């Protein structure tokens, strides 16, 4: 996936400026994804709504006159081809008619039906002026078209909320000028949906964000109003659901491959902005680490494609390269190195990311590599653990960030992997041995009690061996003399 082909650029001003080019439909065919009931239900609802028999005469003398009543009846009864012909002849007239009805009608079934009409018009690509006709309505009525569709955001019916937000997002990203208040209200809704306990509301917001974030202006607005922070936990939650499903061989109720793809798509769009890449894709956000994990865990090519594309965009941004190493992306890439993908872009992205990882590994010090391994929670008996030179040169760095690495080692005592527990015990012992405050720190934090518990509970010989050695190092003042004699 080449960046110069996919950078999303759509005309937009007032909030900020952009250039005009749309994002190709990366998700145009998602046959490889197992669709969740949420998405299938919307497709089923669409077919159900299209079968409604609407009594347009009920609007005669209120919202429709004789001319507009005739227009809507002709359009309603037509097939796809005749509807397209009607739009080409009187697109502006039909657009005004449907928006006017949507602005006034209250009954849910009518709103569903009309929104389905509008959605099909907007996404009928053979009709060149389909979107501009809606935007031109502002010349005659300041309420149109944005405020009309904004009123559907908070609708309890998910189909109405979904279509309303999708249409609103599409019109906004194509508009040359937006009212700040409209943007504020819309993104306030997005924020509330992302933080709602109802996962389907989160999904509707993310589907809208896939459109909103195609313009730099709205991406910046989203980030400046804590959107990135609110979106990041969704990725973490889905990773947890994926790992749970694999470990327990039973699908977690929240795991949704399509939702994972949609969230990754949003982060891919966000990764185009240099400032966002530098300031938001931080170690604290966990996004880079979670993208790497999902690429490794999800055996779906389209998820891997969008994940690798996102990581590639982050090349040279902030601390992303070191985060990729900490997440062991280089190990994941090694697995995929000789794999044949249906999409050539994936192979290109893997080659670029390999270069990023190789360069970063060369630049990283021995302490960086050690820290990367500890933070990954996947410990092996690499040379740094047993090198006296490493401990003498780097032991003072354990005090960085309020002894965060020591805290991670303590947490790894609870690992389900005996080797990880053994190495964590070994390194805590070396910390107490070499660091000038090591023994006192371990005693003040009661870490030795945690090690005693592990000694009593573990039945693994290697774990028992290293817990005993660790406790001896903590308690004995001159370990070097004792170990040599």
Buried (B, 14 or more C-beta within 10 A) or exposed (E): BEEEEBBBBBBBEEBEEBEEBEBEEBBEEBEEBEBBEBBEBBEEBBEEBEEEEBEBEEBEEEBBEEEBBEBBBBBBEEEEEEBBEBBEEBBBBBBBBBBBBBBEBEEEEBBBBBBBBBBBBBEBEEBEBBBBBBBBBBEEBEBBBBBBBBBBBEBEBBBBBBBBBBBBBBBBBBBEEBBEEBBEBBBEBBBBBBEEEEBBBBBBBBBBBBBBBBBBBBBBBBBEBEBBBBBBBBBBBBBBBBBBBBEEEEBBEBBBBBBBBBBBBBBBBBBBBEEBBBBBBBBEBBBBBBBBBBBBBBEBBBBBBBBBBBBBBBBEBBBBBBBBBBBBBBBBBEEBEEEEBEBEBBBBBBEBBBEBBEEBBEEBEBBBBBBBBBBBEBBEEBEBBEBEEBBEBBBEBBBEEEBBBBEBBBEBBEBEBBBBBBBBBBBBBBBBBBBEBBBEBBBEBEBBEBBEEBBEEBEBEBBBEBBBBBBBBBEBEEBEEEEEE
